[in-house]
């Protein structure tokens, strides 16, 4: 059995999930990895067979998706070329983590494609949505990386194909304790801007992690770090709480570790607004705008913020078995269709010969 695994390289969550799923999947099949995205900065353990441009979101350093920059960086001809260049017939099926090149290559070849992303959970109407739904964004999430089957992830099992969060082993191996600092991961913001904001709240120390920071430095009660695996893990292990964007993986990890959580959704990022709706239902603290009241909000949250917990996390073995089962069912269905088509063609040929 040979599988093509497509990973969206933009964002922490897709790569973190791959670090859990890939080793287990490789116990059962030969797996080639494709990573797409022109701005991904995190490493994946193991060999990458294909790297393509794909489609990525651009951020404006003020906490928002830069729609113009994102549009300007779309290269549709290159995207089509990348889709056509994939030797898709070399594989039995595709496993896809919100990655459009492998998804559309599989779609064009009529090959089974199993979506395993958090975004796949929104194929269900039962997954929480913001009060004001975006019809355009709903269609984008549905068609950005089309699939034939889904094994989605969310905070709760909102539907029968939705699994609980996948927590990477590095997080599960931590021994969490409550210290006197707050870990901050807001990658859509400029770290200098964040530093000036968090310096105003003196009651704790702040550890800011930024993908755009090259060297660590300290200003008053704020420490700014590059995004580094070990440094980040050390910080969240002993932090009092976490301030983050409303991405699925970081918020899930905070809940798993028993840390109080304050999230700030990236503007124009509909998935994060959906996550914010879910976290609000669970009793979490969501801030939609950094304004003149933000320092007081932070101070109150440090003193009174709630700790959310996960009722369960995904079992790696069970998850991979569901992925393989979905892919093989699709493969069997495809082979059955081919067999029926062959029988029909032979029947027609026989009739013509008579």
Steps between C-alpha positions, in 0.01 A plus 500: 500500500636839397357828629558861404470728806431867420573759770413870501828652613351832614408485866613311807215250512536309176868424559446412867231253395732348238765437765249278679326330207795439266709262713195287582378500139843386382464187713233384255591654164765666290428873532628788288457852633410813308515838674355811340522863602750773420527629858524193724777515762457185706689178435347160443676192631613278213537535126275722288448358151342811347502871584262721303379858521133423564277768653587686820354780709701820552476701822534876551680498841193660658312180575318465169516304176629735230244433227682703233838341568339155506334568162821637348685185602255270325661338197221301332709381204773375733234333716359312200850398393573366849174302502577347162861420594404271790539132396165428660457157340799375700285504815207304638340804665572846638498615863448873509542763771330798332754490218355599161757360252467133601125541554438630150742249347300221663174663396609516137610136501189372677722377784385468865607794714462489879491841670643496853508873573322704763338682206343167397286512816314794346359268236248438780237763574517387864844655554467844668491811282508873579167682528562653159586219260699576184356318200814573298731367772280194546539417131875558514539257791289245315671523160856621575621140539218268383484151648310174459503422875582690818643426844479847653627636833328733747481575872197270534345223288242724336429235231572131440803565274656756735780382730632679812821706472829338404754594767862457396722283715725791603200664668377176657846442651510836680452532875293819518534734797362847564776758499497879494522571127257502208590345163392708199470363146337751263681443167285745301626792714836680490697396808623854573140618511409214732797578722384858552146382582586224748762713678210704636381209716768463765349235728652210297788427267411453132664255258421605143577255217514643150573342158660830395742529794854382421673545836359491853500820702346646816323830563394552860258224594473371142720233342476463121606171340520356149260211447711209623364162598690446825479860625127514434439167671693611807297820515155341473592221742547744788279793398204635693298540180515537123399791277471381142326535170194278474664225300386151587826334606636763740164543668459121530847470652423773753183317604685168523768654725242659729606857426268799504454620146428834337467495122497773236363378165692609191273743316359379168590142599162327509623172650629691802164673542338155503749385764424814701129410494580149626731628776240755610244219532752314718549803725824635353620860476504643147616855415423621150692826510805646674380844608537746789328253733730208418746549789215494752354193327838328533532593864152371583562180307826432686310521830172336403538318168347154473691182420336289228565128470468240227271205581713275277781502245544296186648150519772478233445134414124534474534817294739346247281191467205726415710687244617179333149352506355809335772500235472129425120516483536772241760297313274195498213714376718641224617153395142382505399784269787414267395133500138592425617729221712218356208255514276755326759564231541125436122457490461780248786360289340154508163643394659687213681184383167318485 
